[in-house]
Amino acid sequence: MYIKDINIISFGKLKNKKITFNDNFNVIYGRNESGKTTISAFIEAMLYSFPPRSDRSKCLPWDNSTAAGEMTISLSGKDMTFYRKFGTQPKGDVLEPKDFSLKDLIPPGREAYRKSIYSPEGALGDFGTTGDLDIIISNLLAGGDETVSAEGAIKSLEKLRRSLNSGGKLKEYDKKISLLEDEYAAANIAMRKNESTRRLIEEKKKLIAALEIEAEGAENTYEGNLKESIKKLDDEINEQASYVASFPPFDIKMPQKPIFMGPSLVLYSLCTTLLIIAGFFTHWALFPLASLPLIAYLVLFLFKKKTYTANLKAFLQSFGCSSVEEYENLLSDFEGAKEYYNTLLEKKSALFTDYSERNASPVDTIYKKILALKYETEELEASTVTNLRELSAIAEELGYYRNLRSELSDKLEAIRIAIEGIKYAKGVIATDFTPKVSAIAEGYINRIAPKEGRSVALSKDMTLTVSDGAHRNFASHSFGFKEEMYLCFRIAWSEFLFGKDFPLIFDDPFTGSDDYREKALIDLLYSLSKDRQIIIFTNRRNDYFGQLNCNWVDICPSNDV
């Protein structure tokens, strides 16, 4: 697979930037901060988009426009162009054509890309003089990641194993489980002893059921007698109600007799007395005046008596009576009938009250027996339920600790398998994989410095040694030499994993090289470009590039040089 061209519509600081690549050797030149790293980041984003939780703000356009671009790749002579738009969130990303897929066209996964065909700027690091490079290369060959070593992974796993089982947790769980199993067995025995109690409960429940049937029959008999008594009372009440209703309404009051000895008599007596006293001391002619109140009183008396007699006669006639005594007898009969009617109603109410309270019911005794038996049954059931709850609680706690032990045991077993797997893989790599990669890398190293007579070897424990007749200490060699070795091992690693199917992309690979070493590295990469695409990003304007048949791309405008 080759990258034919890229069209950066908008990405980071770059806009409308199109770069065409050839199938062999490509050099992208630019000064610092000119956008080389942005272009390499664009190529990675076009191939793999962004990681799910990455900070996209670093690559989004500075003018807040939409990040987007196109890339054309070539596979087996067939060119394919695809377009990507990058949103501020993954859901805003667009890939066109919609059915386009890069699967099987590029290394599987971003990390595989970064650890093989792409060497980012600063990836080589400062190895110093302590021989760190042999650790980096060892990590690379053992696990594909320069930052994680097999030995470090094993140490980390062993540390995790110790922390998980700190204080002997596994033994502690085993002891707790053993105690709980003993408690569960004892509780289970107690439960079996309760079988006799449960049989007694069943017998009492059967007796309760029989008494309830008996009570129901007695209650039905009692209810039948009660209904018959109530029917007789209802008939008598209806008959008495009809008798009470036969009386005329007594809502009209009897006329009252006039009060002849009331205020009028007092007034008459007072007036007569005053007139007599006045006539006695003055003149006898005033005596006739003393009779006037008496005459007035007699006239009033006769008038009220006549009115009273007429009203009383009309009142008695309305009740069909001829005398007051007859009316009073009628009224007495009515009140007696009404009182007897109320007595019948109270008697009926007393029957219902007696039934509801069961004070006189024949089933009351049966119900008392039923209640007593139910209380005894509940007490027995409570004791068995308590045992059942204890058994359930122990079983629940036992299950909890068994789960804890199982989880811890599974984790410890997984760690053990991982450690053994890493050790096994390390052994396989040391005897099979590492020698092959080392051989490829040593071939490239000898091509860089064929006349120096240095021999590089990687032992089974992945320790690098260099022999040049005078020096055997790898740490004593220069940073530039270490950089060359690292580059050769990265190329060998990529070639071993993916062959020559993908381009090799380097971001400033000549940081520590002098002019001689840089030319040697350029020659190596140029020779590799005959079989695969090479893309180099650099800030060094080496005239030697002009002597080669390479695609030189200057991303800096000429007036800025």
C-alpha positions, 0 to 999 in steps of 0.5 A: 500500500502506498500513499499517493497524495493528501489534500488538507482542506483544514487541519490545525494551522494548515488550510488547502495544502495538497502534497503528492507523493511518489511510490519510493523516496519522499522528503517533506522539508520545513523549518520548525513550526512550519507544519511538518508534525501537523502533516504527519498527524493528519496522515495518522488521523486520515488512516485511523481517525482520532482515539475515542478520548483524545484531545481533538482541540490540538488538531482542529483548525485554528479559525474554528472551521471544520477539520477535513481532508482527502487522501488517495492510496494505491494498492496493487496499481488501484488508486482509492480516494476517501474523504474524512471530516472531523467533528469536535466529538466522535459522533460528528466524524464523517467518512466518505464513501460510506462503504469505504473501509481501510481494514486489511489495508493498513496495520491493525490498530493505531498502536501497531502503526506508531510502534512499527511503520511510523517513528514520531519526532522525539521517539528516539529520546535521549539515551545518555550514556547509561545504555538505555537503548538496549532496554528500549530495543529489548522492550520493543522486541519483547512486547511491541512497546518500547516503554513496557518490558517483559521483566517490568510487566512480570514485576508489576504482576507479581506486585499486584499478586502480593497486594491482592493477597496481602495479609493472607486473604486467601487463607483468611477466606478459607478459614471463614468459609470453614467456620461458616460451613460448620455453622451451616451444618449445625443449623441444618441439623437443628432444622431436621429436629424441627420435623416433629414440630412441623408435624405438630403444626400440621395436626393443629391446622387440621384441628382448626379446619375441623373446628371452623367447619363445626363453627360454620354449621353452628353459626348457620343454625344460630343465624337461622334462629335469628332470622326467624326471630327477626321475621316475627319481630318485623311482622309485629313491628309492621302491625304496630306501625299500622296501628300507630298510623291509624291515630290522627296526627297530634301535631295540633295543640289543645286550646288553653283556658283563659287566665281569669286570675291574671293581670286583668284581675289585679288591675281591676282590684287595684282600680276598685280599691283606689276608687273606693278610697277616693270616694270615701274621702271625697264624694259618694258619687265616685262609687259608680266609677269603681264598678267600671273595671268590674264591668269591663272585666266581666265583658272580657270574661264572657268574650274569652269564654265564648271563644275558648268554648268554640275553639275547644269544640272544633279541636275535639271534633277534629279528633272525633271526640266529644269531651276532653276526657275522651281526647286525653284517653285517645292521646294516652292510647297513642302514646302507649302504642308508640312506646310499644312500637319503640320497644319492638325496635329496641328488641330487634336492635338487641338481637343484632347486637347480641349476634355481632358480639356473640355474647349469647351465640353457641359458636362463641366457645368454638371460636375461642378454641380456634383462636387458642389453637391459632396462637399455639400454631403461630408460636410453633411456626415462629420458632421454625421460621427463626431457625430457617432465617438463621440457616438462610443468613448463614447460607447468604454469608457463606455464599458471599465469602465463597464469591470473594474467594472465587474472585480472588482465586480467579484473579491470582490464577489469571496473574499466574497464567499471565506471568507464565505466559510472558515468561514463555513468550519471552523464551520463544521470542529470545530463541526464535523471534529476536534472532531474526529481527536482530539479524535484519537489524545487524544487516542494516547497521553494517550497511550504514558503517560497513568499514568500521568492523563493528559487530552487534549482537542481541543475547537471549536475555535481549542485552545488546553488545557491540564488538569493534575490537577496542570497545565492548561496552555498549553504553560508551558509544555515542548518541548518534550511533545509538540513534542509528541502531534504534532506527535499524531495529525499528525498520527490522521490527516493521519489516518482520511484522508487515513485510514491505507492504506499508510505507515507512514514515520518519519524523526528523530521524537525523537528530543526533547524526553528523553529516557522515552518519546522516548521509549513511542513513539517507543511503540506507533509507533510499535503498529501502525505497526501491521496494517500499515507500519512504516518507521523511519529515525533516528540518535539515536542508541536506544538499545530498537529497538533491543528488538522489531521485527523490520527491522533495516537497518544501512546505515553506513558501519561497519568500519565507526561506 
